[in-house]
Amino acid sequence: MARSGQYFQQPTGYKAFIPSALPPLPPVRLDESIHQLLSDANIAIGSLIPWVTCCPT
């Protein structure tokens, strides 16, 4: 099984993703490089806010 979870074939033909139990083993290490990636991702998501407010739902 992968760390994040596993796909299972369903009787109706599609695959369902079943996540692994939390907390993960071994635990996630949040070092400086991960903090920087999370910060960059947060800034990128924030830059999408103007687009979301002008697009119809």
GROMACS elastic network, one bead per residue, 0.5 to 0.9 nm:
[ bonds ]
;  ai    aj funct       b0    kb
    1     4     6  0.82260   500
    1     5     6  0.64075   500
    1     6     6  0.59596   500
    1    20     6  0.83242   500
    2     5     6  0.52666   500
    2     6     6  0.61523   500
    2    20     6  0.80270   500
    3     6     6  0.84242   500
    3    19     6  0.86003   500
    3    20     6  0.67303   500
    3    24     6  0.73447   500
    3    25     6  0.80619   500
    4    18     6  0.87330   500
    4    19     6  0.58240   500
    4    20     6  0.55641   500
    4    21     6  0.86139   500
    4    24     6  0.81466   500
    5    17     6  0.68698   500
    5    18     6  0.55805   500
    5    21     6  0.82040   500
    6    16     6  0.82512   500
    6    17     6  0.56310   500
    6    18     6  0.54281   500
    6    19     6  0.63755   500
    6    20     6  0.74439   500
    7    15     6  0.59446   500
    7    16     6  0.53822   500
    7    18     6  0.61417   500
    7    19     6  0.86029   500
    8    14     6  0.85036   500
    8    15     6  0.53608   500
    8    16     6  0.52844   500
    8    17     6  0.64067   500
    8    18     6  0.73254   500
    9    12     6  0.84029   500
    9    13     6  0.66857   500
    9    14     6  0.60829   500
    9    16     6  0.64880   500
   10    13     6  0.54700   500
   10    14     6  0.54889   500
   10    15     6  0.56399   500
   10    16     6  0.67346   500
   11    14     6  0.75938   500
   12    15     6  0.88974   500
   19    22     6  0.87413   500
   20    23     6  0.86950   500
   20    24     6  0.75415   500
   21    24     6  0.67156   500
   22    25     6  0.82338   500
   23    26     6  0.85661   500
   23    27     6  0.69743   500
   23    28     6  0.87695   500
   24    27     6  0.53478   500
   24    28     6  0.70658   500
   25    28     6  0.78754   500
   26    29     6  0.87315   500
   29    34     6  0.82701   500
   30    33     6  0.79293   500
   30    34     6  0.56929   500
   30    35     6  0.65877   500
   31    34     6  0.54651   500
   31    35     6  0.63843   500
   31    36     6  0.88534   500
   32    35     6  0.50439   500
   32    36     6  0.62310   500
   32    37     6  0.87292   500
   33    36     6  0.50959   500
   33    37     6  0.62839   500
   33    38     6  0.86782   500
   34    37     6  0.50486   500
   34    38     6  0.61208   500
   34    39     6  0.84922   500
   35    38     6  0.51306   500
   35    39     6  0.60997   500
   35    40     6  0.86227   500
   36    39     6  0.50268   500
   36    40     6  0.61343   500
   36    41     6  0.85681   500
   37    40     6  0.50798   500
   37    41     6  0.61128   500
   37    42     6  0.85541   500
   38    41     6  0.50605   500
   38    42     6  0.60962   500
   38    43     6  0.86583   500
   39    42     6  0.50789   500
   39    43     6  0.63048   500
   39    44     6  0.86819   500
   40    43     6  0.51702   500
   40    44     6  0.62142   500
   40    45     6  0.87071   500
   41    44     6  0.50120   500
   41    45     6  0.61620   500
   41    46     6  0.84916   500
   42    45     6  0.51974   500
   42    46     6  0.61066   500
   42    47     6  0.86968   500
   43    47     6  0.62772   500
   44    47     6  0.51664   500
   44    48     6  0.69240   500
   45    48     6  0.53716   500
   45    49     6  0.72499   500
   46    49     6  0.55616   500
   46    50     6  0.84929   500
   47    50     6  0.69546   500
   47    51     6  0.82216   500
   48    51     6  0.53970   500
   48    52     6  0.64361   500
   48    53     6  0.89964   500
   49    52     6  0.51291   500
   49    53     6  0.63715   500
   49    54     6  0.89168   500
   50    53     6  0.53439   500
   50    54     6  0.65484   500
   50    55     6  0.89180   500
   51    54     6  0.54113   500
   51    55     6  0.62640   500
   52    55     6  0.54380   500
   52    56     6  0.81425   500
   52    57     6  0.87723   500
   53    56     6  0.79420   500
